[in-house]
Amino acid sequence: MKNLPQKVRSKKLSSRVDLTAMVSVSFLLIIFFMVVRELSKPKAMEYDNGQDRECCDCPPRHYGENRSITIMLGENNKMIYYMGILNSPIISPKEIKYGKDGIRQELLKRNKSMLEYSAALGKPGRGITVVIKPSKKSNFKNLVDILDEMDIANISAYVIVNDFTPEESKLLALK
């Protein structure tokens, strides 16, 4: 009898897969999406326009009224601004132009004085809050222009709303 060569059998390797890296990556993804979801929530502030007060003729002055400027955008590049609330404004409604000699100068002046005022009260860094109200007759260029002015004047707190009170609508139509 001859010696037959024996078959060489290969070693069977372990079929276990190390999933440690996969678990780490999945936890990182979960944390990433939780953070992204939290940061993508819209931030909004409540604007008190005084409609819920009983006495509309003589509303009390609050610290926030001293800080708010409302800018209304109308047709044909018309812009009207006032400070405070319309029933008893700190600065009565005025028509103003776009650019460095118009609204930009006013925003820079008001923001500077409000920063000084808030620093004196012990609340540094609280400048003005601007409420931008584009009318249906205003164009998109005017809105972009006023947003550029917010950036140039370094106004950090502003909001765009499209609800006009009847008094504001009349004021925009008159001038």
Secondary structure, DSSP 8 states (H G I E B T S, - for coil): -------------------HHHHHHHHHHHHHHHHHHHHTS--------STTSS-SSS----HHHHHEEEEEE-STT-EEEEEE-SSSEEEEEEE--SSTTTHHHHHHHHHHHHHHHHHHTT-TT---EEEEEE-TTS-HHHHHHHHHHHHHTT--EEEE-----HHHHHHHHH-
